[in-house]
Amino acid sequence: MIELKGITWDHARGFDPMLATAAAFQERHPDVRISWKKRSLKEFGDYPIDKLAESFDLLVIDHPFAGRAAATGCLLPLDAYIEDEFLAEQANNAVGQSHASYFYGGHQWALAIDAAAQVSSFRPDLMEKTGESIPQTWIELRALAERRHEAGDHRVAIPLCPIDSLMTFLSLCAIHDPDAEPCSDDEKVVDDQLGEFVLGFLRGLLPLMDQRSLDCNPIQLYDLMSATDDILYCPLAFGYTNYGRADYAENLLAFTDVPAQYEHAPSAGAILGGTGYAISHKCRHIDIACEYGKFVAAPAVQSGLYVESGGQPGHRRAWLDESANALCNQFFRDTLETHDKAYLRPRYHGFMDFQDKAWYMTHACLKGELEIRDCLNNMNALYRRSLQTRSG
């Protein structure tokens, strides 16, 4: 009996499709047993993959860990084990840079089985009730927040817990200056003027929003949006198709592209998320692990079993599939532009150490505990130190 142990993350979107695909794969391979465990969303974002690779054969990972994989050798380079034709098909049918996000240092470290980015969400019933419309620009978003604040109900909100405060900061910088992506300079995270503008904008927006914003991650915010009538609209949070599915939550959410920098501009710059299927360097059954990975990432499974089991596929065929869209209140169709034009975070070895500390700085700044100029200076110093371990 061949046994493979996998680790994914603790949400229906991350866990349920892995259980379903493992069961389906085992039906075809009776001598294989694949078991999946889960870890918290926070651990998914910051726990070192080289430590996980010591205990698990299969890992569902976040793409900024690609540089760490290249530097430590903790994952198998899949291009050495999976045929070029399969990888080319995946690349040609990627959602935005999802597949490319796991290519680093000349190797493919994971298969993009899940695609995500920060998108907008809203309660269709509350939009109709209030007569409000979806903001197309950030100026319109500010005006919507002001109106709902004055009305005293059905507020705007953004998840701004520590890690998401940094993600939102980086996204807004990329949205407002597409020609100067964050971390494209070796001295500064972003241009001083741009950073000051974005942090000032968020600080000015906070008093107009639901006051739980500073404590929420996307899942917590979506739970609030779907369980209460307190929140009408969220302009920027990592999307979850689950909340667009009938019977998942009390009230259905709809998702759409993020507001643009200015009228008629593309919805570009929101941070890319998603997850990838990786194999530990200690896996003793590499051939089977690769076969299972190809099974999960195959277009037929991605647009069928995977999405039907609560997953958020990484293959473009699923995003264009009418049945998949019908399952999720048109999530894929209505957010594809944002995903295709999402901002790809750095993946060098050392970036995750920067990210793990920088989010506390942005969070403190938004709470008024750290001045904007000091926040940017501290982030820049931390960023420069992180570059010292860059490799690949």
C-alpha angles and dihedrals in degrees: 000000000000113000126193124185120207136188123206134156132284107258134089089249092056102035111032098058091049091054091048095048092045090054092048092047092049090054087061093041108038091179092061128084119188119187125188129204127185138222131196123278089248092052089048089058101043114014109108113255092211088066092048091049089063091065107028135056096205127039133188102209145181114248097236085072090068092094091051090051091052092048098045102032090225093138131051117252098240093205087070092057108027120066119257092238092061094047091047090053090051092049093048092051100041125133103239112309095334095119094038091052090074094050110095136148091010097305141092107236100180145007115246099238093158129040125198144152137170107284138165125265136188146171106253092201093053092045089056093044094052097037090234124145133213112274113243096192137028090250088059090046091056090050091050091050090051093050094048091046090053091047090051098223144066092035133192116251140181124194103246106165109143099281094039092048087063093044091051092047093052092045094050090049090052091046095049096044111026091173094060109047117194115269093016089120124064094222106045138029089222138347111287095238093049093047092049091049095050096045090046091049092052092046090052092048096050098076089053095053136073104289093228089071094096091057100044135095117197095269092051091048093049089049089055093046093050098040100043139030092234098102125051103174143008117196099194131025136117106276126242119192089202092079090055092055122098115252095011095104137005095260126030120241126207125209132210143164120296121260113273130234091253139355116300092008119130120263094252136150105042111138118266117237131165133118137261136212111238136175125223119240086234095059109125096197103053097157093055092042089054092047091052091048091051089048092054093045096044114118094237093053094041093053093039127026096014098054092036089057093057098272128140102223127222096207117095093222089068092050091055095042114113094211093050090050092048089056092056106038090261093302095151097047094044097050102034095104091055091049094047091052099038124139115252113219120224115273103192119133102270100035093098090055088053092047093049091058102031095062091065089055095053091044092051090048093052090049089053094247094115128039117243094241092049091048092054093044092050092047091050092051091048091047093052091051091050091055090063090076094045115132138161 
